[in-house]
Amino acid sequence: MKNNVFKRVATIVLKFLIIAAETGVFAYFWFTFYRKLIFLPFWNRGNWALVALYGLIVLLFSKLFGGFRIGYLKSQDILYSMSLASICTNLVSYLQMSLINRDFMPYEPIVYMIFIDIILVFFWTFTCSYIYKRLYPPQKMLVIYGGRDPGDFIEKLNKRRDKYDVSEMIDIAAGEEAVYKKIGSYKSVILWDLTDEIRNTLVKHCMERSIGCYITPKISDIIVLGSEKIHLFDTPLLYCRNMGPQEGQAIMKRFMDISLSLIGLVVTFPVMAVSALLIKLYDRGPVFYKQNRLTLNGREFQIYKFRSMKVDSEKDGARLASKNDDRITPVGRILRNLHFDELPQLINILKGDMSLVGPRPERKEIMKKYCQDIPEFSYRLKMKAGLTGYAQVYGKYNTTPYDKLKLDLFYIENYSLFLDLKIILLTCRIFFLKEVSEGVDTHQKDARKNNPKEKENAKLVSKWKE
């Protein structure tokens, strides 16, 4: 308990230090440069109000982009998030000062401010990581697994050895006594793909002994998490609507889609024009790639994208792009890395086929394959397909269908306009993250894990059992 309190206090102090440092940089440039350029007098309280507002904006952007998730995100991810937050804050502040001045202010000081802020963020990030690692070394963990092979999940954990140390694994088939004995040796356990009855028993066992418990949620868990709490007399109830956005929310969502897609088309027109020209000059082929996809309630529509592959790339059948896919053209690779190939979908949004935020649209044939293994995969069609979405922000291009479904259900069951705005802003954060657009393995036609990967996972499980 004392460690947790100290951890919270230390985290608050570290957050305060970077916010105070960046606000101090802004205060210096405001008082020494920008304030003198204001035509009308700017009274003293107004000066400090503007400085305080800057601190509030940098706090909001830092929190939104996940820059304060010390110990949870990698150091480079925190550095990237905090740098992006600093850039956004300074741009907003520049516009704010220009409005006060009723004319555009000189931009050079803002460039200097961004440069200084990024240096401060760099030293702050690695200082925080150093302190966190010294105070909180990786916690030893036990994985308790059941039906599905946890090898792929352990590979993900192994990428964060600075935080997680999977020391041992045990199959639930080893028996109740053996599992309970193992649990007693750890402060944290991971429950991986267990039946409801066994999982509930183990959760209560860990609760009684104050043992930390990580649980991989099932699809039904995610639906329940988005339920509405109702108290009927003296009986608590959970009500799952299972309907997606309500009528009023749907109207507001459509209004936002029309407004922002129109603005997006105007703002990105130069980028789209240059992209179209480069595609045409490279191989004289068509600029746009059109394909039938599924949207709300399984309705088919034709999606528009800039063509990033060779003209005859799907002569052998439809399949997802793989890592180092030789079907992708040099121009297409740049467009895909920058996500510019997705820009024509703003037309789909304006037409009403798609929304700015929602589950990514799948092809009918791939949807059928996924539904063979995961019948619940069709639940994603309870909302209109989106240009970006919860699964795109928190997942990757090659995220498995099962995990993608879980992420999309989190969005559907917890939908709000505020969540849409948050996802739109977070999309800016992932624009230049290469791993987000990383393709599937070469042997895969879709995002499902095929036999070669299963064999690797089986070897990994055997290694942990030894």
C-alpha positions in Angstrom: 0.0 0.0 0.0 2.8 2.4 0.9 4.6 1.6 -2.4 1.4 2.4 -4.3 1.0 5.8 -2.5 4.7 6.6 -3.2 4.3 5.6 -6.8 1.3 8.0 -7.3 3.0 10.9 -5.5 6.2 10.4 -7.6 4.2 10.2 -10.8 2.3 13.4 -9.9 5.6 15.2 -9.1 7.1 14.1 -12.4 4.1 15.3 -14.4 4.1 18.6 -12.6 7.8 19.2 -13.4 7.4 18.8 -17.2 4.2 20.9 -17.3 5.8 23.6 -15.2 9.0 23.6 -17.3 7.1 23.9 -20.6 4.8 26.6 -19.2 7.9 28.4 -17.9 9.3 28.4 -21.5 6.1 29.9 -22.8 6.0 32.5 -20.0 9.5 33.6 -20.9 8.8 34.0 -24.6 5.4 35.7 -23.9 6.8 38.3 -21.5 10.0 39.0 -23.4 8.7 39.0 -26.9 5.0 38.5 -27.8 3.4 40.8 -25.2 5.2 43.8 -26.6 3.7 43.2 -30.0 0.1 43.4 -28.8 -1.4 46.7 -30.0 -3.9 47.1 -27.1 -2.7 47.0 -23.5 -2.8 43.5 -22.1 -3.3 43.8 -18.3 -1.2 41.8 -15.8 -3.9 39.4 -14.8 -4.5 38.7 -18.5 -0.8 37.8 -18.9 -0.9 35.2 -16.1 -4.3 33.9 -17.3 -2.7 33.2 -20.7 0.2 31.5 -19.1 -2.1 29.3 -17.0 -4.2 28.5 -20.0 -1.0 27.3 -21.8 -0.3 25.0 -18.9 -3.8 23.6 -19.0 -3.6 23.0 -22.8 -0.2 21.2 -22.6 -1.7 19.1 -19.7 -4.7 18.1 -21.8 -2.7 17.2 -24.9 -0.1 15.2 -22.9 -2.9 13.2 -21.2 -4.7 12.7 -24.5 -1.7 11.4 -26.4 -0.7 9.1 -23.4 2.5 11.0 -22.6 2.0 10.5 -18.8 1.8 6.7 -19.0 5.2 6.3 -17.4 6.0 2.7 -16.8 3.3 1.5 -19.2 4.5 2.8 -22.5 8.1 2.4 -23.9 10.4 5.4 -23.4 10.4 6.2 -27.2 6.6 6.1 -27.2 6.4 8.5 -24.3 9.0 10.8 -26.0 7.0 10.7 -29.2 3.7 11.4 -27.4 5.0 14.3 -25.3 6.8 15.9 -28.3 3.5 15.7 -30.3 1.7 17.2 -27.3 4.2 20.1 -27.2 3.9 20.8 -30.9 0.1 20.8 -30.8 0.1 23.0 -27.7 2.4 25.6 -29.2 0.4 25.7 -32.5 -2.8 26.3 -30.6 -1.2 29.0 -28.5 0.2 30.6 -31.6 -3.3 30.8 -33.0 -4.6 32.1 -29.7 -2.0 34.9 -29.6 -2.7 35.8 -33.2 -6.4 36.1 -32.4 -5.6 38.4 -29.4 -3.4 40.5 -31.7 -6.0 40.5 -34.5 -3.1 39.6 -36.9 -0.6 36.8 -37.4 2.3 37.0 -34.9 5.9 36.2 -35.9 6.3 32.4 -35.9 10.1 32.2 -35.2 9.7 32.3 -31.4 7.2 29.4 -31.6 9.7 27.3 -33.5 12.3 28.0 -30.8 9.8 27.1 -28.1 9.0 23.8 -29.8 12.7 23.0 -30.1 13.4 23.8 -26.4 10.3 21.9 -25.3 11.4 18.7 -27.2 14.8 18.9 -25.6 13.1 19.2 -22.1 10.8 16.3 -23.0 13.8 14.2 -24.1 15.6 14.6 -20.7 12.4 14.3 -18.8 11.4 11.1 -20.5 14.6 9.2 -19.9 14.9 10.6 -16.3 11.4 9.2 -15.6 12.2 5.9 -17.2 15.4 5.6 -15.1 13.7 6.5 -11.9 10.8 4.1 -12.6 13.1 1.2 -13.4 15.1 1.7 -10.3 12.0 2.0 -8.0 9.9 -0.6 -9.8 11.9 -3.5 -11.4 9.9 -5.8 -13.7 7.4 -7.8 -11.7 7.6 -11.6 -11.9 4.4 -13.0 -13.2 2.7 -16.4 -13.6 0.6 -17.2 -16.7 -2.3 -19.6 -16.1 -3.7 -20.8 -19.4 -6.4 -23.0 -20.7 -7.7 -23.7 -24.2 -5.7 -21.4 -26.5 -1.9 -21.4 -26.8 -0.5 -18.3 -25.1 2.7 -18.2 -27.0 1.8 -15.3 -29.2 0.6 -13.3 -26.2 3.9 -14.1 -24.4 5.9 -12.8 -27.4 4.1 -9.4 -26.9 4.9 -9.4 -23.2 8.6 -10.2 -24.0 8.8 -7.0 -25.9 8.3 -5.2 -22.6 10.8 -6.9 -20.4 11.4 -3.6 -18.6 7.9 -4.0 -17.1 6.8 -7.7 -17.3 8.8 -10.8 -16.4 6.9 -13.9 -17.3 8.8 -16.3 -15.0 6.6 -19.4 -15.3 3.5 -20.8 -17.0 1.1 -23.5 -15.9 -1.7 -25.3 -17.7 -5.0 -25.4 -15.8 -5.0 -29.1 -16.6 -2.2 -29.5 -14.0 -4.9 -29.5 -11.3 -6.4 -27.1 -8.7 -3.8 -27.9 -6.0 -0.8 -27.4 -8.3 -2.2 -24.1 -9.7 -3.0 -22.7 -6.2 0.5 -23.6 -5.0 2.1 -21.7 -7.9 -0.1 -18.7 -7.4 1.1 -18.4 -3.8 4.7 -17.7 -5.1 3.7 -14.6 -7.1 2.3 -11.1 -6.5 0.7 -11.0 -10.0 -0.8 -13.6 -12.3 -2.2 -13.5 -15.8 -5.4 -15.5 -16.5 -5.3 -16.5 -20.2 -8.3 -17.9 -22.0 -9.9 -19.8 -19.1 -13.5 -21.0 -18.9 -15.8 -18.7 -16.9 -16.2 -21.0 -14.0 -12.4 -21.6 -13.5 -11.6 -17.9 -14.1 -14.2 -16.7 -11.6 -12.8 -19.1 -8.9 -9.2 -17.9 -9.5 -10.2 -14.2 -9.5 -11.8 -14.7 -6.1 -8.8 -16.7 -4.8 -6.5 -13.8 -5.9 -8.9 -11.2 -4.4 -8.7 -13.0 -0.9 -4.9 -12.9 -1.0 -4.4 -9.4 -2.5 -2.7 -10.9 -5.6 -2.7 -8.7 -8.7 -4.7 -10.3 -11.5 -4.5 -9.6 -15.2 -7.4 -11.0 -17.2 -7.8 -11.4 -21.0 -11.5 -10.5 -21.5 -13.9 -12.6 -23.5 -16.4 -11.0 -25.9 -19.2 -11.3 -23.4 -17.1 -9.5 -20.8 -16.7 -6.5 -23.2 -20.4 -6.4 -23.8 -21.1 -6.4 -20.1 -18.5 -3.7 -19.5 -20.5 -1.3 -21.7 -23.7 -2.0 -19.9 -25.9 0.5 -18.1 -26.2 0.1 -14.3 -29.8 0.0 -13.1 -31.1 -0.4 -9.6 -34.5 -2.0 -9.6 -35.8 -1.7 -6.0 -33.1 -3.4 -4.0 -31.7 -5.5 -6.9 -28.8 -4.3 -9.1 -29.2 -4.9 -12.8 -26.9 -4.5 -15.8 -28.7 -3.5 -19.1 -26.9 -4.2 -22.4 -28.5 -2.2 -25.2 -26.5 -4.1 -28.0 -27.7 -1.6 -30.6 -24.8 0.7 -31.3 -25.4 4.5 -31.2 -28.8 5.8 -30.2 -30.9 7.9 -32.6 -29.7 11.3 -31.4 -26.1 10.1 -31.3 -26.4 8.8 -34.9 -27.6 12.2 -36.1 -24.8 14.1 -34.4 -22.2 11.5 -35.7 -23.5 12.0 -39.3 -23.3 15.8 -38.9 -19.7 15.6 -37.7 -18.9 13.2 -40.5 -20.2 15.6 -43.2 -18.5 18.7 -41.6 -15.1 17.2 -41.0 -15.0 15.2 -44.3 -15.7 18.4 -46.3 -13.0 20.3 -44.4 -10.6 17.3 -44.8 -11.2 17.2 -48.6 -10.4 20.9 -48.9 -7.3 20.8 -46.7 -5.8 17.6 -48.2 -6.6 18.4 -51.8 -3.0 19.5 -52.6 -1.6 16.3 -51.0 -4.2 14.2 -52.9 -3.4 15.9 -56.2 0.4 15.2 -55.8 -0.3 11.6 -54.8 -2.5 11.0 -57.8 0.2 12.5 -60.1 2.9 10.3 -58.7 0.9 7.2 -59.0 0.0 8.0 -62.7 3.6 8.9 -63.6 5.0 5.7 -62.0 3.3 3.0 -64.1 0.5 4.8 -66.1 -2.1 2.7 -64.3 -5.3 3.8 -62.6 -5.0 6.3 -59.7 -7.7 4.9 -57.6 -8.2 1.4 -56.2 -11.9 0.4 -55.8 -13.1 -2.6 -53.9 -16.4 -3.9 -52.4 -16.4 -3.7 -48.6 -19.0 -4.3 -45.8 -20.5 -1.5 -43.7 -23.5 -1.1 -41.3 -25.7 -4.2 -41.2 -23.6 -6.0 -43.8 -24.4 -3.6 -46.7 -21.8 -3.7 -49.5 -20.3 -0.5 -50.8 -17.3 0.4 -53.0 -14.4 1.8 -51.1 -12.0 4.3 -52.7 -8.2 4.3 -52.0 -5.1 5.5 -53.8 -3.7 2.5 -55.6 -0.5 1.4 -53.7 0.0 -2.0 -55.4 0.7 -3.2 -59.0 -2.3 -3.3 -61.3 -2.6 -7.1 -61.3 -1.8 -7.5 -57.6 -4.8 -9.7 -56.9 -4.8 -11.9 -59.9 -4.3 -14.9 -57.6 -7.1 -13.9 -55.2 -7.7 -11.4 -52.4 -5.2 -11.3 -49.5 -3.9 -8.7 -47.0 -0.6 -6.9 -47.6 2.3 -8.7 -46.0 5.6 -7.4 -44.6 8.0 -6.5 -47.5 5.1 -7.3 -50.0 6.6 -7.2 -53.5 3.2 -6.2 -54.9 3.5 -2.7 -53.3 5.0 -0.1 -55.6 7.7 2.3 -54.4 5.2 5.2 -54.5 2.6 3.0 -52.8 5.0 2.2 -50.0 5.5 5.9 -49.2 1.7 6.5 -49.4 1.0 3.5 -47.1 3.6 4.5 -44.5 2.1 8.0 -44.3 -1.5 6.6 -44.6 -2.1 9.0 -47.5 -3.6 6.0 -49.5 -6.6 6.3 -47.2 -7.5 9.9 -48.0 -10.0 9.2 -50.9 -12.2 7.5 -48.3 -13.2 11.0 -47.3 -15.5 10.8 -50.4 -17.0 7.6 -49.0 -17.7 9.4 -45.7 -19.3 12.3 -47.5 -21.5 9.8 -49.4 -22.6 8.1 -46.2 -21.0 4.7 -46.9 -18.5 5.2 -44.1 -18.0 7.3 -40.9 -14.8 9.0 -39.7 -14.6 6.7 -36.8 -15.8 3.0 -36.7 -14.6 -0.5 -37.3 -12.5 -0.9 -40.5 -14.5 -2.3 -43.4 -13.7 -5.9 -44.3 -14.1 -7.7 -47.7 -17.1 -10.0 -47.8 -14.9 -13.1 -48.5 -12.5 -12.3 -45.7 -15.4 -11.6 -43.3 -16.8 -15.1 -44.1 -13.4 -16.7 -43.3 -13.2 -14.9 -40.0 -16.8 -15.8 -39.1 -16.0 -19.5 -39.6 -13.5 -19.3 -36.7 -15.2 -16.5 -34.8 -19.0 -16.4 -35.4 -19.2 -13.1 -33.3 -17.0 -11.3 -35.8 -20.2 -10.0 -37.5 -20.9 -8.0 -34.4 -18.6 -5.3 -35.9 -21.3 -4.6 -38.5 -23.5 -3.0 -35.8 -21.8 0.3 -36.6 -20.9 2.0 -39.9 -17.4 1.3 -41.1 -14.8 3.9 -40.3 -11.7 5.6 -41.8 -10.1 5.3 -38.4 -11.2 3.5 -35.2 -10.5 2.1 -31.8 -8.8 -0.9 -33.3 -6.6 1.3 -35.5 -5.5 3.5 -32.6 -4.9 0.8 -30.1 -4.1 -2.1 -32.5 -2.1 -2.7 -35.7 -2.7 -3.6 -39.3 -1.8 -7.2 -38.5 -3.7 -7.5 -35.2 -5.5 -10.9 -35.1 -9.2 -10.9 -36.0 -10.2 -12.0 -32.4 -8.3 -9.1 -30.8 -9.5 -6.7 -33.5 -13.1 -7.8 -32.7 -12.5 -7.1 -29.0 -11.1 -3.6 -29.6 -14.0 -2.7 -31.9 -16.6 -4.0 -29.4 -15.0 -1.8 -26.7 -15.8 1.1 -29.1 -19.3 0.0 -30.0 -20.3 -0.7 -26.4 -18.9 2.5 -25.0 -19.7 4.8 -27.9 -19.9 8.6 -27.4 -19.1 11.7 -29.5 -16.3 12.5 -27.0 -14.8 9.1 -27.7 -15.0 9.8 -31.5 -13.1 13.1 -31.0 -10.5 11.4 -28.9 -9.9 8.7 -31.5 -9.6 11.3 -34.3 -6.9 13.2 -32.3 -5.2 9.9 -31.3 -5.0 9.0 -35.0 -2.6 11.9 -35.5 -0.4 10.2 -32.9 0.0 7.0 -34.9 0.6 8.6 -38.3 4.3 8.0 -38.3 4.5 4.8 -36.2 5.7 2.2 -38.6 4.5 -0.8 -36.6 0.9 0.3 -36.9 0.9 -0.2 -40.7 3.1 -3.4 -40.5 1.7 -6.1 -42.8 0.9 -9.7 -41.9 3.5 -12.5 -42.2 4.4 -13.6 -45.7 2.6 -16.9 -45.4 -0.7 -15.3 -44.3 -3.5 -14.4 -46.7 -5.4 -12.7 -43.8 -4.7 -11.7 -40.2 -5.4 -15.2 -38.8 -2.4 -17.0 -37.4 -1.7 -20.0 -39.6 0.0 -23.3 -38.8 3.7 -22.1 -39.1 3.1 -19.6 -36.4 1.2 -22.0 -34.3 4.2 -24.4 -34.4 6.5 -21.6 -33.2 4.1 -20.8 -30.4 4.0 -24.5 -29.4 7.8 -24.5 -29.1 7.7 -21.4 -27.0 5.1 -23.0 -24.6 7.3 -26.1 -24.3 10.3 -23.9 -23.5 8.4 -22.2 -20.7 7.2 -25.5 -19.3 10.7 -26.9 -19.0 
